[in-house]
């Protein structure tokens, strides 16, 4: 059996060699009967990541390298790697040494005993308090419509070839990896782990990228935004009717419920703010529809070293 590793690379100079060595060590000990290949996808790095990946290829023909014309994002890099992977099983693993390579034999064992998707999910992470809070909030929202997603989310996952073929056949932009994978419905097993602390380099996964991925997940893999708009609209309408009845009753009683312009301003600002939020959500959907219609590729490849 051949196992492919897809490694998205963005400013990971110094970590690629260690990642390669750890994977190679696993196949020299626990998985001697299996072949492997490692596909590095350089997502427009400005450091020496590409040079390091090419150096590894010079010493091992099982290493493949793909380079983008610019930075297209982690999801685009993963998709490009999935398209090039030729293994019977494909493992997506980070390039920053935060996913424990030691779990690979266990993942392969689950796969060989019938699991078509093996998910290693994060039970905890060595991150800042703000990062942990954002993660808990984001996945808490996502689990409202996708309850099968583990509370800590996942990226470290093994996929059978037939799962990979189905995943690659989905041709849309702004994809949500976890949602698309679980949507397939293949037999899935879960392995918990604690995400390791980064020891080399600095994370390029800033708040802006986290927010974009969260929006992609919520808007593309969940019905919550539209349901939220409908619910808020219903509640606002109900409150408006109640407020109108209060005004009519007060008029018949010869009094007004409030005096001055403050109540009117509060209602106008509240309703106006809600309308703007709703228009913003609808605008996100319209923009994504426009992106699909334009049919621009998710990424552009500069070179392949296969």
Buried (B, 14 or more C-beta within 10 A) or exposed (E): BBBBBBBBBBBBBBBBBBBBEBBBEBBEEBBEEBEBBBBBBBBBBEBBBBEBBBBBBEEEEBBBBBBBEEBBBBBBBBBBBBBBBEBBBBBBBBBBBBBBBEBBBBBBBBBEEEBBBBBBBBEEBEBEEEBBEBBEEBBEBBBEBBEEBBEBBBBBBBBBBEBBEBBEEEEEBBBBBBBBBBBBEBEBBBBEBEBBEBEBBEEBBEEEEBEEBBBBBBBBBBEBBBEBBEEBEEEBEEEEEEEEEEBEEEEEEEEEEEEEEEBEEEBEEEEEEBEEEBEEBEEBEEEBEEEEEEEEEBBEBEEEBE
